[in-house]
């Protein structure tokens, strides 16, 4: 059984899956709209939360997994059913039944067990999202929004991916759309998404939002004097990976949020202002890219005389100043 499903490549897995599932149901919400309505843009550097066996501190450029699905469906009045399973066989049978009924399903899976990913990108990250829309023999038809074309995955690998162990373990998580509001309030949802993002980025906590960017700059500056060089490089490498590789489309989702603001400009009265803010956010994304380039040179030990941890921290501080100004202006004009 194979469902007629239109695959669209995206910058990020969760927003891409949300967009593809909504489009399948006839609601034309592209990825930037899904990302922005879901208020997914964020930042936090949390040194007491560690990743992998190397005890790397967590740096995130987005809200926690599942937020986009929850907020987009709520704001647009879309019915979404989410199921988790304690038994592998029951989880696979439930997915097969849904596909046989003619409905695509979204899954949360562990990247490490997906054979269609390059080895360099197969690490233990359990919050990846993709769509399964068919089954032929022992293989599933998969629309992974981060890939250019649909792929296939064996039932054996699918079971492993759906029940991978470790942080954010998916426990067979499966979700699917059950209803669509005839006239969804897209304009209201867009405005709500912007306001909530501004609120989140302006939060007073020192390790989150705009403040968290400045906090990270201070940590980067101190790493070489606090630990062996290899460990400092490992920490810096992880920041780059979270910014540029973990389904972000680059620059820690800043380009994706800029695209959302441009979509908002087409729907809200503050057209020119929002278009200008979109360009401003693109410039912020460029600054984050500048940091990633310097940091990559440091990590590969190809850095020049001026490419140091301190110089990289200086660029992150520039990002902090730019985002502080950006979100202060957004909050002031939208009265959040």
C-alpha positions in Angstrom: 0.0 0.0 0.0 1.4 3.4 -1.0 -0.3 6.7 -0.4 0.0 9.5 -3.0 2.1 11.9 -1.0 3.9 15.0 -2.2 7.4 15.2 -0.8 8.9 18.7 -0.1 12.5 19.1 1.1 12.9 21.4 4.1 15.5 23.0 6.3 14.3 21.4 9.5 12.7 18.0 10.2 9.8 18.9 12.5 8.6 22.1 10.7 9.1 20.2 7.4 7.0 17.2 8.5 4.3 19.6 9.9 4.2 21.5 6.6 4.1 18.3 4.5 1.3 16.7 6.5 -0.8 19.9 6.4 -0.2 20.3 2.6 -1.3 16.7 2.2 -4.6 17.6 3.8 -5.0 20.7 1.5 -3.8 23.4 3.9 -1.1 25.4 2.2 1.3 26.1 5.1 4.9 26.0 4.0 7.9 25.3 6.3 8.7 28.9 7.3 5.0 29.5 8.3 5.0 26.2 10.3 8.3 27.1 12.0 7.2 30.7 12.9 3.6 29.9 13.9 5.1 27.2 16.2 7.4 29.8 17.8 10.3 27.4 17.5 13.1 30.0 17.4 15.0 30.1 20.6 18.5 30.0 22.2 19.9 28.4 25.3 23.3 27.3 26.5 22.8 24.9 29.4 26.2 23.7 30.9 24.6 21.4 33.5 22.8 19.4 30.8 25.2 17.1 29.0 25.1 15.3 25.6 26.6 11.9 24.7 29.3 10.1 26.6 31.7 13.1 26.2 29.6 15.2 28.6 29.3 18.1 26.2 27.1 21.0 27.5 23.8 21.5 25.6 23.5 24.4 23.2 20.2 24.7 21.4 18.9 27.2 18.8 15.3 26.1 19.0 12.5 25.2 21.4 12.2 21.6 22.6 11.0 18.9 20.2 7.3 18.6 19.7 6.6 22.3 20.2 6.0 23.0 16.5 3.5 20.1 16.2 1.6 21.2 19.3 1.4 24.9 18.7 0.7 24.9 15.0 -2.1 22.4 15.2 -3.6 24.3 18.2 -3.4 27.7 16.6 -4.8 26.5 13.3 -7.5 24.3 14.8 -6.0 21.1 13.3 -6.8 17.8 15.0 -3.7 15.8 15.7 -3.5 12.4 17.4 -0.2 11.4 19.0 0.4 7.9 20.1 3.3 6.3 22.0 3.9 2.6 22.6 5.6 0.3 25.0 5.6 -2.6 22.7 7.5 -2.7 19.3 5.1 -5.1 17.6 2.0 -3.0 18.6 3.7 0.2 17.4 4.5 -1.3 14.0 1.1 -2.9 13.6 -0.6 0.5 14.5 1.5 2.2 11.8 0.7 -0.4 9.2 -3.0 -0.1 9.9 -3.0 3.6 9.5 -1.1 3.4 6.2 -3.6 0.7 5.0 -6.4 3.2 5.7 -4.7 5.6 3.4 -3.2 8.1 5.8 0.5 9.2 6.1 1.9 9.1 9.6 4.6 11.3 11.2 7.2 9.6 13.4 9.8 10.6 15.9 12.9 8.4 15.4 16.6 8.0 16.3 18.9 9.3 13.5 21.6 6.7 14.3 19.5 3.8 13.0 18.4 5.4 9.7 20.4 3.7 6.9 19.7 6.4 4.3 21.6 9.0 6.3 25.4 9.4 5.5 27.6 7.9 8.2 28.9 11.3 9.2 25.4 12.4 10.2 24.3 9.2 11.9 24.7 10.0 15.6 22.6 9.4 18.7 19.9 12.1 18.3 16.4 10.8 19.1 14.2 13.7 18.1 14.3 13.4 14.3 10.9 13.6 12.5 9.9 12.0 9.2 6.7 10.8 7.4 5.9 7.2 6.4 3.4 7.0 3.6 3.6 3.5 2.3 4.9 -0.1 2.5 6.1 -2.5 -0.1 7.0 -5.9 1.1 9.4 -5.4 4.0 10.2 -1.8 3.2 8.6 1.4 4.2 8.3 4.5 1.9 9.7 7.4 3.8 9.5 11.2 3.2 12.3 12.6 5.2 12.0 16.4 4.8 15.7 17.0 5.2 16.4 14.9 2.0 15.8 15.9 -1.6 13.9 12.7 -2.5 11.8 10.1 -0.7 13.7 7.0 0.4 13.0 3.4 1.6 13.7 1.9 5.0 13.5 -1.7 6.0 11.1 -2.8 8.8 14.2 -4.0 10.8 15.8 -0.5 10.8 12.4 1.2 11.3 11.9 -0.8 14.5 15.3 0.2 15.8 14.8 3.9 14.9 11.4 4.1 16.5 12.6 2.5 19.8 16.1 3.9 20.0 17.4 4.4 23.6 18.9 7.4 25.4 17.8 11.0 25.9 14.5 12.0 24.2 13.8 8.3 23.4 10.8 8.3 21.0 9.0 5.2 22.5 7.5 4.5 19.1 5.9 8.0 18.9 3.5 8.2 15.9 1.2 11.1 15.0 -1.3 11.9 12.3 -3.8 14.6 11.4 -7.5 13.8 12.0 -9.3 17.0 11.1 -8.8 20.4 9.4 -10.7 23.6 10.3 -12.5 24.8 7.1 -11.2 28.4 7.5 -8.1 28.3 9.7 -7.1 31.6 11.3 -3.7 31.8 9.6 -3.3 35.6 10.1 -4.0 35.4 13.8 -1.7 32.4 14.2 1.2 34.2 12.5 0.9 37.2 14.8 0.7 34.9 17.9 3.8 33.1 16.7 5.8 36.3 16.4 4.7 37.6 19.8 5.5 34.3 21.5 8.9 34.2 19.9 9.7 37.7 21.1 8.5 36.8 24.6 10.7 33.7 24.7 13.8 35.5 23.4 13.4 38.3 25.9 13.0 36.1 28.9 15.1 37.2 32.0 17.0 33.9 32.6 20.8 34.3 32.1 21.2 31.0 30.1 18.2 31.4 27.7 17.0 33.7 25.0 19.0 36.7 24.1 20.8 36.6 27.5 21.9 33.0 26.7 23.9 34.2 23.7 26.0 36.5 25.8 26.4 33.7 28.3 27.7 31.4 25.6 30.2 34.1 24.5 31.6 34.2 28.0 31.9 30.5 28.2 33.7 30.2 24.9 36.2 32.8 26.0 37.0 30.8 29.1 37.1 27.2 27.7 40.8 27.2 26.7 41.9 28.1 30.2 39.5 25.7 31.9 40.2 22.4 30.1 42.6 20.6 27.7 42.7 21.9 24.2 41.0 18.8 22.7 38.0 19.1 25.1 37.6 22.8 24.4 37.6 22.0 20.6 35.0 19.3 21.2 32.8 21.8 23.0 33.2 24.4 20.2 32.5 21.7 17.6 29.2 20.8 19.2 28.1 24.5 19.1 28.8 24.5 15.4 27.0 21.2 14.9 23.9 22.4 16.7 23.9 25.7 14.8 24.6 24.4 11.3 23.9 20.7 11.0 21.0 19.6 13.3 18.3 20.3 10.7 18.6 24.1 11.0 19.1 25.1 7.4 22.1 27.0 8.8 22.7 29.9 11.2 20.7 28.3 14.0 17.3 28.8 12.3 17.8 32.5 11.8 17.4 32.3 8.1 14.3 30.2 8.5 12.8 32.8 10.9 13.7 35.6 8.4 11.7 33.7 5.8 8.8 33.5 8.2 8.8 37.2 8.8 8.6 37.7 5.0 5.6 35.5 4.9 4.1 37.5 7.8 4.7 40.7 5.8 2.3 39.4 3.2 -0.4 38.8 5.7 -0.2 41.5 8.4 -0.7 45.3 8.1 2.9 46.1 9.1 4.1 44.9 5.7 7.1 47.2 5.2 8.3 47.0 8.8 8.1 43.2 8.8 10.0 43.0 5.5 12.7 45.2 7.0 12.9 43.0 10.1 13.2 40.0 7.8 16.3 41.5 6.2 17.6 42.4 9.6 17.3 38.8 10.8 19.0 37.6 7.6 22.0 39.8 8.6 22.0 38.2 12.0 22.1 34.8 10.4 25.1 36.0 8.3 26.8 37.0 11.6 26.2 33.5 13.1 27.6 32.0 9.9 30.7 34.2 10.3 31.1 32.7 13.8 30.7 29.2 12.4 33.4 29.7 9.8 35.9 31.0 12.3 35.0 28.3 14.8 35.4 25.6 12.2 38.9 26.8 11.4 39.8 26.6 15.1 38.4 23.1 15.4 40.2 21.9 12.3 43.4 23.6 13.5 43.5 25.6 10.3 43.0 28.9 12.0 45.1 32.0 11.3 46.7 34.3 13.9 43.5 36.2 14.6 41.3 33.1 14.7 41.1 32.3 18.4 38.5 31.3 21.0 38.5 34.9 22.1 37.8 36.2 18.6 35.0 33.6 18.1 33.5 34.8 21.4 33.7 38.4 20.1 31.5 37.4 17.1 29.0 35.7 19.4 28.8 38.9 21.4 28.1 40.8 18.2 25.2 38.3 17.6 24.0 39.0 21.1 24.0 42.7 20.6 22.2 42.4 17.2 19.5 40.0 18.6 19.1 42.1 21.7 18.3 45.2 19.5 16.2 43.1 17.1 13.9 41.6 19.7 13.6 44.7 21.8 12.3 46.5 18.7 9.9 43.6 17.9 8.6 43.6 21.5 8.2 47.4 21.5 6.3 47.6 18.3 4.1 44.5 18.9 3.6 45.4 22.6 4.4 42.0 23.9 
